[in-house]
Amino acid sequence: MARKNQKAPWEPEEEIIWVSKTELKQDMEELQKLGEELVALKHPY
């Protein structure tokens, strides 16, 4: 049986994009803020 993480020969290789820890943290904080805003819209009390 083939391993699940192996790609078929016809599938294109995915480009690896390296991201700094600082950028990851900034994205996480922005997503957290967006999530809080969405909750506030859903439950306005």
Secondary structure, DSSP 8 states (H G I E B T S, - for coil): ---TT---TTS---------HHHHHHHHHHHHHHHHHHHHHHS--
